[in-house]
Amino acid sequence: MPVLTTLRIKELAFDYDGPLILLIKAGRYFFCLASDQGLKDTIKPYGAENSLLLQILPDLVKLVTGYSTKKMGPGIENGIIYSNFTLKTSRRGLLVGHQPLTSPAIEIDEGFTSVQFAGSPPMKLTAVEIWAAGPSSHLDKLAAQKTWELQQVNKEKNRKFNLDEDWRESADRHLLNMAGINVRRSEAFEEPNAAKDL
């Protein structure tokens, strides 16, 4: 089980919206996270009553189980999984626990290089394995989504720049302006032959 990069894990697992199993090995510990929904890049905890975290080695122990939203009450959102890899103003990484932001049972750093178990010193993450555990229809939807994304990328790659397009309304100009580059195209060009006649 080779260690995957964060980008590869996000590419493989974060678009999958079905249940999954995440196996984690660090030092002498081996953990299994079973989630009733796919991993998400969000600042809200998720993972309901069918989610759980097990310590498989050195001893088999159930560390965390999900909550039933019916028991929690209406309007209360609570989960055992927190995963944020993009928003810099919030805690980053993958955290699992009954209160994942304040007291996580395990915490994986944002680079998927180290694991902290119950406040222990960080241990080097040596292996990660992810298994899709839902019906094949979830994988079919994911494959269709990836195909559509590839088609959109290819469509943009093959897009020809229209010289007759009004530059003031061009999406490219607006992107350059957002980056702080003000580009102005002169509307009054002199004809090359007119300059020679003078």
N, C-alpha and C positions, 0 to 999 in steps of 0.2 A: 504494500500500500504506500505509494509515494505521496509526499506532501504536495498538495495542490496550491497554486497561488490564489490570492484573493480574487483576482480578476477571473481566473478559470472557474473557481467555485461559484462566483456570481453568475457567470455565463451558463454554467451547467445546472445550477440548482435554484437560483432566485427567480427564474421565469416559470418554473414548474409550480402549478398551483394545487397539486394533490398532496396526499400524505407522503412523508419520506422518513428515512432512517439515516442518521448521521453517526458514523463510528469514529471515535477520536482516541488516539493513543499518544500518551505523553509519559515518559519515564516508566515507572512500573504500573501506571494506571491505564485502564481501558474503559472508556465511557460509551454509552449508546443513548443518543437523543432520538426519540420517536416523536415526530410532530404530525398533528392531524391536518396541517396545511403546509404548503411549501414555505421555504425561507423567504423573508421579505426584507428589503432595505427600508426600515421605517423607525420612527422614534416612539411608536406605541408598542407596548408588549402584546404578544399574540401567542396562540397555542392554548386551546381549550381543554376540556376534560379528557380527551383521548391522547393528550401529549404527556410524555414522561421522560425523565432522565434516570438512567441506570448506571451504576458503577459496576462493571463486569469483573474487573481484576483490580486489586488482589482479592477482594471479596465481592460477592454479588449482593448489592444493596440498592434498594429503590430510593433515590435521593429526592426527586421532585415529581409530583403528579399535577396535572392540570385541574382547573376548577370548572365546575358546571356553571354556565352563565345563568341558569335558572335559579341556582342557590344564591348567587351573588346579588341578584335583584336587577330590575330593569335599569338600563342606562349605564350600568357599571361595566367598564371594559377592563378586564384583567387577563393577563396571560403569563406564561412562565418563560417565554423566549423574547429576548430583545436583541435586535441586530441592526446596527447602524454603521455604515461604512462610508457615507458621503457627507452627511451634515456635520460640519466642523464645530458647531456650537453645542452639540450634545455629546454625551459619552459614546465612544466608538468601539466597535468590536461585537462579538457574539457573546451574550450573557444569558445564563439559564438559572432560574431559581424562582421561589414563590414570590419574591420581590426582586426581580432581576436587576433593577437599577441600584437598589440600596444594599442588598445582601445576596449576591449571586452565589449559587453552589459551584458553578464553574464559569470562568471568564476566559475567552479566547481573544487575543489581541487582534487589532484590525488587519495585521499582515498575515494572520494565521501562522505565526511562528512560535507562540508560547501559550501555555494554559496555566491558569491559577485555579486551584481546587480548594474551596472553602477557606480562602484567605492565606493559603500556603505561598511560599515563594514561587515565582514563575518557573514552570518546567518547559523544556523544549518540546514542541509538538513534533512528533516523529511520523505520524500517519493520520490521514483523513480519508474516509470512504463514504460515499453518499449513494443511497439506494432509493429509487422511486418505488413507492409502495401502494400506489393507486391503480385504478383500472387503466387499460391501454388507451382508453379514450382521452385521458389526460395527456399522454405522450403524443397522441395524434393531434390534439389541439396545439401543443407546444411546437410540433414539427410544422404545422400550418402557419403558426405565428412566425417562426424562424424563416420559412420560405417567403412569406409576405415581406418581412424586414429586408431580406436579401434582394427581393425584387425592387423595393423602394430605393435601396442603395444603388443598385445597377441603373435604375431610371435616372437618379440624380447624376451618376457618373457620366451617362451618355447624353445628358442634357446639353444642348447647344445654346450658347449665349446669343441672344437675339440683339443685334446691333440697332434695330429699329425700336427697341423697347425704351420707354421713357425712363431715363436714368434716375429721375427724382423718385420714381415709384419702385425702383429695382430692389429686390430683397438683398442682393449683394451689397448695394450701397448702404442699406440700413444696418447690415451686419458690420460693415467697416465703420460706420458712425458709432455703433455701440462699442466698438473696440477703441474708439478715440481717434480714428483716422478720418478726417474730413476730406472727402474727395469731391471735387467739383469739375464737371466736364463743361467746357465752353460750348455754348450752343451756336456761336457765330464763328465758323471756320472760314478762312479765306480760301478761295479757289486757287489752286497752284498756278493756273494760267493767268489769273488776274494779277498776281504779284509780278509776273514777268513783263506784263504790258506796261507797268509803271516805269 
